[in-house]
Amino acid sequence: MSARSDLVDLELYIHGESDKGLKVSLHDDVANAVWLPKSKVQVGETRGGLKSVKFAEVSLPEWLAIDKGLV
């Protein structure tokens, strides 16, 4: 029996960044963007998006994605 991973990989828009967090959204919607702690996420290579907003694949614990309304 294999162990179930508690990580999810999401394509997220990145609206801002601080020393401790990333401001992200699912649909390039800054009004509904949420902050994620950098200590809990892994960010893949960022790519340019519309209106100079970047997006990337972000891996984070499933509980955090649920808590922030991302899944």
Backbone atoms as SQL, in Angstrom:
CREATE TABLE atoms (id INTEGER PRIMARY KEY, chain TEXT, resi INTEGER, resn TEXT, atom TEXT, x REAL, y REAL, z REAL);
INSERT INTO atoms VALUES
  (1, 'A', 1, 'MET', 'N', 0.847, -1.180, 0.000),
  (2, 'A', 1, 'MET', 'CA', 0.000, 0.000, 0.000),
  (3, 'A', 1, 'MET', 'C', 0.891, 1.241, 0.000),
  (4, 'A', 2, 'SER', 'N', 0.618, 2.188, -0.898),
  (5, 'A', 2, 'SER', 'CA', 1.453, 3.391, -0.980),
  (6, 'A', 2, 'SER', 'C', 0.878, 4.502, -0.105),
  (7, 'A', 3, 'ALA', 'N', 1.762, 5.364, 0.334),
  (8, 'A', 3, 'ALA', 'CA', 1.338, 6.496, 1.156),
  (9, 'A', 3, 'ALA', 'C', 0.705, 7.557, 0.253),
  (10, 'A', 4, 'ARG', 'N', -0.366, 8.141, 0.689),
  (11, 'A', 4, 'ARG', 'CA', -1.061, 9.171, -0.077),
  (12, 'A', 4, 'ARG', 'C', -0.385, 10.514, 0.179),
  (13, 'A', 5, 'SER', 'N', -0.078, 11.216, -0.892),
  (14, 'A', 5, 'SER', 'CA', 0.516, 12.539, -0.750),
  (15, 'A', 5, 'SER', 'C', -0.570, 13.527, -0.355),
  (16, 'A', 6, 'ASP', 'N', -0.222, 14.461, 0.499),
  (17, 'A', 6, 'ASP', 'CA', -1.199, 15.483, 0.876),
  (18, 'A', 6, 'ASP', 'C', -0.938, 16.783, 0.126),
  (19, 'A', 7, 'LEU', 'N', -0.135, 16.733, -0.937),
  (20, 'A', 7, 'LEU', 'CA', 0.177, 17.917, -1.728),
  (21, 'A', 7, 'LEU', 'C', -0.711, 17.989, -2.970),
  (22, 'A', 8, 'VAL', 'N', -1.043, 19.207, -3.353),
  (23, 'A', 8, 'VAL', 'CA', -1.742, 19.444, -4.612),
  (24, 'A', 8, 'VAL', 'C', -0.899, 20.417, -5.435),
  (25, 'A', 9, 'ASP', 'N', -0.964, 20.267, -6.746),
  (26, 'A', 9, 'ASP', 'CA', -0.272, 21.159, -7.670),
  (27, 'A', 9, 'ASP', 'C', -1.318, 21.985, -8.398),
  (28, 'A', 10, 'LEU', 'N', -1.208, 23.300, -8.298),
  (29, 'A', 10, 'LEU', 'CA', -2.177, 24.204, -8.918),
  (30, 'A', 10, 'LEU', 'C', -1.467, 25.223, -9.792),
  (31, 'A', 11, 'GLU', 'N', -2.079, 25.572, -10.926),
  (32, 'A', 11, 'GLU', 'CA', -1.609, 26.686, -11.742),
  (33, 'A', 11, 'GLU', 'C', -2.242, 27.951, -11.163),
  (34, 'A', 12, 'LEU', 'N', -1.426, 28.819, -10.585),
  (35, 'A', 12, 'LEU', 'CA', -1.937, 30.016, -9.917),
  (36, 'A', 12, 'LEU', 'C', -1.321, 31.277, -10.483),
  (37, 'A', 13, 'TYR', 'N', -2.101, 32.330, -10.516),
  (38, 'A', 13, 'TYR', 'CA', -1.607, 33.655, -10.881),
  (39, 'A', 13, 'TYR', 'C', -0.944, 34.268, -9.651),
  (40, 'A', 14, 'ILE', 'N', 0.187, 34.895, -9.842),
  (41, 'A', 14, 'ILE', 'CA', 0.924, 35.517, -8.745),
  (42, 'A', 14, 'ILE', 'C', 0.772, 37.028, -8.860),
  (43, 'A', 15, 'HIS', 'N', 0.118, 37.615, -7.872),
  (44, 'A', 15, 'HIS', 'CA', -0.180, 39.053, -7.895),
  (45, 'A', 15, 'HIS', 'C', 0.777, 39.868, -7.044),
  (46, 'A', 16, 'GLY', 'N', 1.477, 39.228, -6.134),
  (47, 'A', 16, 'GLY', 'CA', 2.390, 39.954, -5.267),
  (48, 'A', 16, 'GLY', 'C', 3.230, 38.997, -4.456),
  (49, 'A', 17, 'GLU', 'N', 4.265, 39.550, -3.854),
  (50, 'A', 17, 'GLU', 'CA', 5.178, 38.733, -3.067),
  (51, 'A', 17, 'GLU', 'C', 5.770, 39.580, -1.951),
  (52, 'A', 18, 'SER', 'N', 5.907, 38.965, -0.795),
  (53, 'A', 18, 'SER', 'CA', 6.603, 39.597, 0.318),
  (54, 'A', 18, 'SER', 'C', 7.700, 38.643, 0.763),
  (55, 'A', 19, 'ASP', 'N', 8.425, 39.004, 1.787),
  (56, 'A', 19, 'ASP', 'CA', 9.459, 38.106, 2.305),
  (57, 'A', 19, 'ASP', 'C', 8.880, 36.770, 2.753),
  (58, 'A', 20, 'LYS', 'N', 7.652, 36.791, 3.255),
  (59, 'A', 20, 'LYS', 'CA', 7.073, 35.581, 3.845),
  (60, 'A', 20, 'LYS', 'C', 5.915, 34.980, 3.079),
  (61, 'A', 21, 'GLY', 'N', 5.437, 35.635, 2.019),
  (62, 'A', 21, 'GLY', 'CA', 4.257, 35.102, 1.354),
  (63, 'A', 21, 'GLY', 'C', 4.121, 35.455, -0.107),
  (64, 'A', 22, 'LEU', 'N', 3.174, 34.764, -0.746),
  (65, 'A', 22, 'LEU', 'CA', 2.793, 35.019, -2.135),
  (66, 'A', 22, 'LEU', 'C', 1.309, 35.325, -2.180),
  (67, 'A', 23, 'LYS', 'N', 0.936, 36.344, -2.946),
  (68, 'A', 23, 'LYS', 'CA', -0.469, 36.673, -3.144),
  (69, 'A', 23, 'LYS', 'C', -0.883, 36.045, -4.472),
  (70, 'A', 24, 'VAL', 'N', -1.836, 35.097, -4.419),
  (71, 'A', 24, 'VAL', 'CA', -2.185, 34.306, -5.597),
  (72, 'A', 24, 'VAL', 'C', -3.694, 34.239, -5.813),
  (73, 'A', 25, 'SER', 'N', -4.067, 33.882, -7.058),
  (74, 'A', 25, 'SER', 'CA', -5.462, 33.612, -7.371),
  (75, 'A', 25, 'SER', 'C', -5.540, 32.537, -8.443),
  (76, 'A', 26, 'LEU', 'N', -6.720, 31.947, -8.579),
  (77, 'A', 26, 'LEU', 'CA', -6.943, 30.922, -9.598),
  (78, 'A', 26, 'LEU', 'C', -7.220, 31.506, -10.972),
  (79, 'A', 27, 'HIS', 'N', -7.914, 32.631, -11.048),
  (80, 'A', 27, 'HIS', 'CA', -8.423, 33.133, -12.324),
  (81, 'A', 27, 'HIS', 'C', -7.994, 34.570, -12.613),
  (82, 'A', 28, 'ASP', 'N', -6.767, 34.926, -12.283),
  (83, 'A', 28, 'ASP', 'CA', -6.274, 36.284, -12.531),
  (84, 'A', 28, 'ASP', 'C', -7.233, 37.320, -11.961),
  (85, 'A', 29, 'ASP', 'N', -7.692, 37.081, -10.747),
  (86, 'A', 29, 'ASP', 'CA', -8.669, 37.941, -10.083),
  (87, 'A', 29, 'ASP', 'C', -8.056, 38.494, -8.799),
  (88, 'A', 30, 'VAL', 'N', -7.397, 39.627, -8.894),
  (89, 'A', 30, 'VAL', 'CA', -6.692, 40.185, -7.740),
  (90, 'A', 30, 'VAL', 'C', -7.645, 40.496, -6.586),
  (91, 'A', 31, 'ALA', 'N', -8.899, 40.803, -6.889),
  (92, 'A', 31, 'ALA', 'CA', -9.864, 41.106, -5.829),
  (93, 'A', 31, 'ALA', 'C', -10.113, 39.899, -4.929),
  (94, 'A', 32, 'ASN', 'N', -9.942, 38.707, -5.457),
  (95, 'A', 32, 'ASN', 'CA', -10.153, 37.487, -4.675),
  (96, 'A', 32, 'ASN', 'C', -8.851, 36.731, -4.420),
  (97, 'A', 33, 'ALA', 'N', -7.725, 37.406, -4.561),
  (98, 'A', 33, 'ALA', 'CA', -6.427, 36.770, -4.318),
  (99, 'A', 33, 'ALA', 'C', -6.240, 36.527, -2.820),
  (100, 'A', 34, 'VAL', 'N', -5.465, 35.496, -2.510),
  (101, 'A', 34, 'VAL', 'CA', -5.188, 35.138, -1.118),
  (102, 'A', 34, 'VAL', 'C', -3.679, 35.046, -0.920),
  (103, 'A', 35, 'TRP', 'N', -3.266, 35.210, 0.316),
  (104, 'A', 35, 'TRP', 'CA', -1.842, 35.082, 0.657),
  (105, 'A', 35, 'TRP', 'C', -1.543, 33.655, 1.092),
  (106, 'A', 36, 'LEU', 'N', -0.437, 33.117, 0.568),
  (107, 'A', 36, 'LEU', 'CA', 0.060, 31.807, 0.979),
  (108, 'A', 36, 'LEU', 'C', 1.424, 31.984, 1.620),
  (109, 'A', 37, 'PRO', 'N', 1.684, 31.315, 2.742),
  (110, 'A', 37, 'PRO', 'CA', 3.008, 31.419, 3.362),
  (111, 'A', 37, 'PRO', 'C', 4.050, 30.680, 2.526),
  (112, 'A', 38, 'LYS', 'N', 5.162, 31.344, 2.234),
  (113, 'A', 38, 'LYS', 'CA', 6.233, 30.721, 1.456),
  (114, 'A', 38, 'LYS', 'C', 6.764, 29.467, 2.124),
  (115, 'A', 39, 'SER', 'N', 6.664, 29.400, 3.436),
  (116, 'A', 39, 'SER', 'CA', 7.169, 28.242, 4.159),
  (117, 'A', 39, 'SER', 'C', 6.365, 26.973, 3.880),
  (118, 'A', 40, 'LYS', 'N', 5.170, 27.121, 3.301),
  (119, 'A', 40, 'LYS', 'CA', 4.289, 25.966, 3.051),
  (120, 'A', 40, 'LYS', 'C', 4.162, 25.617, 1.572),
  (121, 'A', 41, 'VAL', 'N', 4.786, 26.388, 0.670),
  (122, 'A', 41, 'VAL', 'CA', 4.597, 26.165, -0.765),
  (123, 'A', 41, 'VAL', 'C', 5.919, 25.992, -1.496),
  (124, 'A', 42, 'GLN', 'N', 5.834, 25.354, -2.650),
  (125, 'A', 42, 'GLN', 'CA', 6.950, 25.284, -3.579),
  (126, 'A', 42, 'GLN', 'C', 6.442, 25.853, -4.894),
  (127, 'A', 43, 'VAL', 'N', 7.215, 26.758, -5.484),
  (128, 'A', 43, 'VAL', 'CA', 6.807, 27.424, -6.709),
  (129, 'A', 43, 'VAL', 'C', 7.712, 26.982, -7.844),
  (130, 'A', 44, 'GLY', 'N', 7.073, 26.529, -8.923),
  (131, 'A', 44, 'GLY', 'CA', 7.823, 26.178, -10.123),
  (132, 'A', 44, 'GLY', 'C', 8.223, 27.444, -10.862),
  (133, 'A', 45, 'GLU', 'N', 8.737, 27.272, -12.049),
  (134, 'A', 45, 'GLU', 'CA', 9.162, 28.408, -12.871),
  (135, 'A', 45, 'GLU', 'C', 7.966, 29.307, -13.174),
  (136, 'A', 46, 'THR', 'N', 8.124, 30.608, -12.931),
  (137, 'A', 46, 'THR', 'CA', 7.042, 31.546, -13.227),
  (138, 'A', 46, 'THR', 'C', 7.070, 31.906, -14.703),
  (139, 'A', 47, 'ARG', 'N', 5.882, 32.145, -15.240),
  (140, 'A', 47, 'ARG', 'CA', 5.728, 32.510, -16.642),
  (141, 'A', 47, 'ARG', 'C', 4.890, 33.773, -16.715),
  (142, 'A', 48, 'GLY', 'N', 5.107, 34.537, -17.752),
  (143, 'A', 48, 'GLY', 'CA', 4.333, 35.759, -17.949),
  (144, 'A', 48, 'GLY', 'C', 2.903, 35.447, -18.301),
  (145, 'A', 49, 'GLY', 'N', 2.022, 36.311, -17.888),
  (146, 'A', 49, 'GLY', 'CA', 0.604, 36.156, -18.201),
  (147, 'A', 49, 'GLY', 'C', 0.079, 37.453, -18.771),
  (148, 'A', 50, 'LEU', 'N', -1.221, 37.585, -18.805),
  (149, 'A', 50, 'LEU', 'CA', -1.838, 38.807, -19.294),
  (150, 'A', 50, 'LEU', 'C', -1.577, 39.954, -18.328),
  (151, 'A', 51, 'LYS', 'N', -1.511, 41.148, -18.842),
  (152, 'A', 51, 'LYS', 'CA', -1.365, 42.363, -18.021),
  (153, 'A', 51, 'LYS', 'C', -0.174, 42.283, -17.072),
  (154, 'A', 52, 'SER', 'N', 0.887, 41.659, -17.486),
  (155, 'A', 52, 'SER', 'CA', 2.139, 41.523, -16.736),
  (156, 'A', 52, 'SER', 'C', 1.997, 40.745, -15.425),
  (157, 'A', 53, 'VAL', 'N', 0.856, 40.076, -15.236),
  (158, 'A', 53, 'VAL', 'CA', 0.703, 39.196, -14.085),
  (159, 'A', 53, 'VAL', 'C', 1.377, 37.878, -14.428),
  (160, 'A', 54, 'LYS', 'N', 2.106, 37.314, -13.493),
  (161, 'A', 54, 'LYS', 'CA', 2.800, 36.050, -13.722),
  (162, 'A', 54, 'LYS', 'C', 1.981, 34.889, -13.171),
  (163, 'A', 55, 'PHE', 'N', 2.250, 33.699, -13.692),
  (164, 'A', 55, 'PHE', 'CA', 1.629, 32.515, -13.111),
  (165, 'A', 55, 'PHE', 'C', 2.645, 31.392, -13.070),
  (166, 'A', 56, 'ALA', 'N', 2.359, 30.413, -12.200),
  (167, 'A', 56, 'ALA', 'CA', 3.284, 29.305, -11.999),
  (168, 'A', 56, 'ALA', 'C', 2.531, 28.123, -11.419),
  (169, 'A', 57, 'GLU', 'N', 3.151, 26.958, -11.519),
  (170, 'A', 57, 'GLU', 'CA', 2.623, 25.792, -10.817),
  (171, 'A', 57, 'GLU', 'C', 3.107, 25.882, -9.381),
  (172, 'A', 58, 'VAL', 'N', 2.167, 25.807, -8.469),
  (173, 'A', 58, 'VAL', 'CA', 2.480, 25.921, -7.041),
  (174, 'A', 58, 'VAL', 'C', 2.039, 24.631, -6.359),
  (175, 'A', 59, 'SER', 'N', 2.947, 24.021, -5.609),
  (176, 'A', 59, 'SER', 'CA', 2.639, 22.828, -4.815),
  (177, 'A', 59, 'SER', 'C', 2.438, 23.260, -3.375),
  (178, 'A', 60, 'LEU', 'N', 1.330, 22.800, -2.787),
  (179, 'A', 60, 'LEU', 'CA', 1.019, 23.170, -1.416),
  (180, 'A', 60, 'LEU', 'C', 0.205, 22.071, -0.767),
  (181, 'A', 61, 'PRO', 'N', 0.173, 22.038, 0.562),
  (182, 'A', 61, 'PRO', 'CA', -0.635, 21.024, 1.247),
  (183, 'A', 61, 'PRO', 'C', -2.111, 21.180, 0.893),
  (184, 'A', 62, 'GLU', 'N', -2.772, 20.054, 0.718),
  (185, 'A', 62, 'GLU', 'CA', -4.194, 20.071, 0.348),
  (186, 'A', 62, 'GLU', 'C', -5.027, 20.857, 1.361),
  (187, 'A', 63, 'TRP', 'N', -4.733, 20.707, 2.656),
  (188, 'A', 63, 'TRP', 'CA', -5.516, 21.411, 3.682),
  (189, 'A', 63, 'TRP', 'C', -5.421, 22.920, 3.502),
  (190, 'A', 64, 'LEU', 'N', -4.244, 23.421, 3.076),
  (191, 'A', 64, 'LEU', 'CA', -4.049, 24.860, 2.883),
  (192, 'A', 64, 'LEU', 'C', -4.828, 25.330, 1.651),
  (193, 'A', 65, 'ALA', 'N', -4.782, 24.549, 0.577),
  (194, 'A', 65, 'ALA', 'CA', -5.518, 24.895, -0.636),
  (195, 'A', 65, 'ALA', 'C', -7.023, 24.967, -0.340),
  (196, 'A', 66, 'ILE', 'N', -7.510, 24.033, 0.445),
  (197, 'A', 66, 'ILE', 'CA', -8.934, 24.040, 0.824),
  (198, 'A', 66, 'ILE', 'C', -9.255, 25.240, 1.710),
  (199, 'A', 67, 'ASP', 'N', -8.410, 25.485, 2.702),
  (200, 'A', 67, 'ASP', 'CA', -8.604, 26.589, 3.631),
  (201, 'A', 67, 'ASP', 'C', -8.646, 27.943, 2.906),
  (202, 'A', 68, 'LYS', 'N', -7.844, 28.088, 1.859),
  (203, 'A', 68, 'LYS', 'CA', -7.772, 29.351, 1.115),
  (204, 'A', 68, 'LYS', 'C', -8.744, 29.410, -0.053),
  (205, 'A', 69, 'GLY', 'N', -9.568, 28.361, -0.245),
  (206, 'A', 69, 'GLY', 'CA', -10.575, 28.348, -1.305),
  (207, 'A', 69, 'GLY', 'C', -10.000, 28.151, -2.694),
  (208, 'A', 70, 'LEU', 'N', -8.860, 27.479, -2.785),
  (209, 'A', 70, 'LEU', 'CA', -8.219, 27.273, -4.083),
  (210, 'A', 70, 'LEU', 'C', -8.609, 25.946, -4.735),
  (211, 'A', 71, 'VAL', 'N', -9.257, 25.078, -3.987),
  (212, 'A', 71, 'VAL', 'CA', -9.774, 23.812, -4.534),
  (213, 'A', 71, 'VAL', 'C', -11.210, 23.621, -4.100);
